[in-house]
């Protein structure tokens, strides 16, 4: 082999080694009870490393996911992504993954638990803990969320394409309201009517437990939320919303539906939130209630600089559940665009890109669609507020 080819081969080997060293493997403490069969033990740990090594890929491309359980496992995988990272310390590998438990169910099925832990000032910091089911497939194991096993005793009721899973009682009127809002969003976004699995949980803590999230620091204190996924022309919502005794939130449902058709990387969050305000309200407020509060704020602040308040993401109704000025302004803008040019023009503004400093991409798209610029933004916003 020529010297140049040998050098290239060595280079590729070294790059491969470097990549493998960077890819974090699960740490197996010596106190963990592993399968006594060496072949099973190696297959299980190697497969788990493969599953975690592919977790940043699109969920459907992870070759270690049990395919018949892709929908619920996709929901769980979204929660495992990026768990090594510590944004505050700008360290992409701060939290290490530790195997904490393996439980044998039978010869081909196991329960696997693992945690992400980092050391900060000699103090261990737990980022998250997860529980997966593992099924032997050929010479390796495939992993999946324990959602179905954890809800096996739940009742089932179907409403057309919507299948609801619940423990005891269910608010039928609320389900009809959910379907109505869902149909509204699907029609607006031109989404086909596809099957939806809807799990009624008592709160967000139960949502995490049934999916396989034993703990996640990001959700400390969170009592009201839901987790969703979309795979193979089917949607899953594991719902822990308890606002006003409702089991779904029209605001959050907008985000979930939009994310099913538009890449999150190109969505402008302020416009997205504006749509969610307009179509689904915010927190416990309807759009009309949020707008009434905003108009009172505008009345009390006749010299308000809407451009400044927009770019600074100021709350016009602060508190534990703040209402944001930029989001209401975008709701008014979206309403104007949709009335004048139709919803495809709204989608164009929605997809102008992630929010950046100074909102240059947003104002460029806004000017193209409406003629509103940074220079005349304040005047244009006062006109929209007075006309609303």
N, C-alpha and C positions, 0 to 999 in steps of 0.2 A: 504494500500500500504506500503511495506517495506520502512524503513528510507532511505536505499541506493537508491531505485527507486525514492523516493520523491526528494532526492538531485540531482539526474540525471535530473529529469524533470525540477527542478528549474534552473539547469545549462543551459539546452537547451533553456528555456525561456529567460534567461539573454543574452545568445549568440544571440538569435534572435533579442532582443531589441538592442543590440550593433550593429548588422548588419544593422538594420533599421535606427539607428542614424547615421551610417557612410554613408549609401546611401543617397545622397543629394536630398532632395525634392525641388520642385520648390517653390520659394518665391512669394507670391501673394500680391503686394502692395495694399493698400486700395483705391488708386485712379484708379485702373483698373476697367473698366466697365464690370462686369460679367453678364452672362445670368440671367434674373430675375427668371426663373424657377429653383428652388433649386435642383431638381433632375438632370436636364440637367447640371447645374453648377457643381455639385459634380461628375457626370459621366465624364465630360470633364476634370476637373482638376485631378481626380484620374487616368483617362486613360493617360493623359499627363505624370503624374509621373511614370506610368507603362512603357510607351514608353521610357522615358529617363532613367529609372532604368535598362532597358534591352539593352541600346544602345551599351554597350561594348561586347555584345554577337555577334556571326555571324549574319549578318543582316537578313538572312532568318529565323532565330529562334526568332526574336522579334515578339511576339504575338500581338503587337499593331500596326504593319505595315499593311496598306491596301494591301492585297496580290496581287491584280491585278495591283498595281503600285509599286511592289517590286523593279524593275530594277532601276528606277530613284530615288526612296527613298533610296535605297542602296547607291547610289552615294552621296546623301545628308547626310545620316547617317555616312558615313566615315568621313565627315567634322565635325560632332558634337562630335565624340569620343574624349575623353581626354580633353575636354574644361575646366574642373575644375582645371586642373593641372597648376602649375607655376614651370617649371623646374629650373629656376634661383634660386628660393627660396626653392626648393625641398619640395614644399607643394602640396600635391595631391588634396586638397580641397580649394585652394586659391580663385578661381573664383566661385561665387555663381550664381545660375540660377534664373533669375527674369522673371516672366510673365509680358509682357509689353502691350499686346493688344489682345482682342478677338473680332472678327467681325462676326456677324451672316450673313450667305448667305441665308439660308432657315431653316426650322425646323430641318433638320438632317445634315446640313453642316455648318462648321465654318472655319474661317481663324484664326490661332493662331500664335502669335509672342512672342519670348522670347530672353533674352540676358544673357550673362555670364559676370559678373562685379566683380572686386575685389578692395579692398581699400589698397593703398600703400602710406605710409607717408601722410595719411589723404586725399589722392587724388584718386578719382575713376578711375579705369582702365577698359576700355571696351575691352574684349577679342574677343567677337563675338556676332552677332545677327542673328537669323534665323526666317524664315516664313514657316509654314506648313499649309496644308489643313487638316481638320478633318471631318470624315464622321461617322455618328452614325451607329453602327452595333450591333443590339440587345440592350443590357444594357450597352454598352461601346462605346467609340469612337476609330476609327483607323485612323492613320495619314499617310500622303503621301506628296511627293514633288509636288509643283505647276508647274512643268515643262510643262506638257501638256496644262494646262490652259494658261500659259504665252506664249505659242508658237502656240496657236490654229489657228491664221491667217497665219502662215507660209506655204510656198509651200512645196510640197513633190515630190521627184523624186527617182525612184528605179533603181539600177544597180545590177542585180542578187540578191544576199543576202544582199546587202548594201542599206539601205533606208536613204536618205539625206533629212534633214529639213532645209530650208533656207528662208530668208525674201524676197530677190529680185533677185540677180544674183548668179550664182555658176560656178566655174571654172571646166568644165568637164574634161579637161586634168589633172587637179590636182586630181580629183576623181579617174581617171584611174591609176595615179601614186600611189595613196594611196592603191588602190586595189592590184596593182602589188606587192607593198612592204608587204602588209598584207598577201598575198598568200605566199610570200617568207618566212615570219616569221612562219606562220602556218605550212608550210611544214617542216621547220627546227625543230619546236617544236612538230611536229606530232599532231597538233590541228585539230579537225574537222572543216569543213567550216560551220559556224553558222551565223544566222542573226545578223546584226549589225545596230543599230540606230545611225546615225551620225548627230549631230546638229551643223550647221554652225553659230557661233556667231561672232560678229565684233571684240571682244577682250575678255580678261579674266574677265573684270568687268561684261560684259553681261552674261558670263558663270555663274558667281555666282548669278546674279540677277534672271535668269530664273530657276535655280535650287532651290532657296529659301535661299541663303546665302546673307543676307543683308549687313553684314560686318564681316570680319575676320582679326584680327590684323596680322596673319601670312602672309597675302597676301598684306600688305601695299606696294603700288607702283608697284605691279605685273600687267603687261599689256598683257602678252603672256604666256598662259598655257592652259591645258585642264584637265577635270575631267572625270574619267571613272568608270564603274562598270561591273561586270559579274554575272548574275544570271539566273537560269533556262534555260541554253543553249542559252543565248542571251547576247550580249554585247551592252553597251551604251558608246558613246563618245560625250561629250559636249565640243566642241572644240573652243578655243579662240586663236589659234595660228595664228600669222600674219607674221611669218618670211618669207622674200622674197615674200610676197603676197601669200604664201601657207597657206592652212587651215589645214595642218597636218604636224607633225614633225616626221621624220623617227626614230630619236633617242628616242623620248618619246614613240613612238609606240612599239619599242622593249621592253621597260620596261613594258608597259601595257600588251603585249602579254605574256611575261615571267611570270608576276605576276598572270596571269590567270591559269597557270599550276604548279607553284612552290610556296610553302609557303614562304612569305617574310622573315620569321624568320630565315630561313636557307640560304638565298641568301647572298653571299659575294658581297658587293656593288662594290668594286674595279673591280671584274671580270665582274659583271653586266654592269658597265660603260664601261669596255673594249669591251664587245660585242656590246654595243650601239654605241661606236666610230667606230668599224670595220664595222658594218652593216648599220649604219644610220648617221655617222658623228657626229658633235657636234656644237651646236649653228648654225651659218650660214655656217660652213665649212663642206665639204664632207670629207670622210675618207682620200682620197688622199691629200687633202689640209692640213688637220691636220697632216698627216704623213710628208709632205714636211716641214712644220714648225718645226716639232720635229727633223727631220734629220739635219736641219740647226742649231738647238740648240745643238745637239750632236756634230756637226762639230766644233762649237764655244767653246765647253766645252769638250776637249779630255780627261780630267782627271775626268770626272763626275763619282760620286759614285752612281750607279743606285740603290743599296740596300738602301742607306740613303735617296735618293730622293723619292724612293717608299714608305718607311715607314713613311716619313714625309708629304706625299701627296703634294709635291711641284708642283707649276704651271710652266711649261716651257714657256707658253705664258700668262702672267698675265694680269689683267685688269678687266673690268666689266663682260667679258665673258671668263673666264680663261680656258685654256686647261691644263689638269693635266697629269703630267709625269706618274704616276702609271697607269692611264687609257690607255694611249698609249702603255705602256709596256705590259699590259694585253691583249690589242688588238693583239699585235704581238705574244704573247704566245698562245692565243686562235686560231689564224690562224695556228700556228705550230701544236697544238694538233689536230685540226679538220682535217688538211691535213694528219697527220700520223695515227690517231686513230679513226677519225670520230666524229660526233657531240655528241654522248652519253658521250664521255670522257670530252667534254666541259661542259656538264651538271653536271658531277661529280665535276669539279672544281667550277662551279657556286654555287653548294650546299654545299660547305665546311663550311658554317656557317658565321654568322655576323662578321664583322671585329673586331678583338680584338687587344689589345696592343701588339706590336711586331709581329703581323700577324702570330702567331705560327700555327694556323689551316690552314691558306692559304699555308704556306711553306711546311707543312706536305703533303697536297694534291698535291701540285705542284711537290714535289719530287717523289711521287708515280706515277704520270702520265708522267713526263718528265725526271726525274733524276736531275732536276735543284734544287739545295739546296741554303740555305742562304750563304754558303761558296763560291759557284761558280756562284752565281746569277749575279754578276757584269760582269764576263767574258761571261756568256751565253747571257746576254742582249746585250752586244756589238756585239756579233756574229749575233744575230737576227736583230739588227739595220743595220749592214753592208749588210746583205743578203736581206733586205726589198727593 
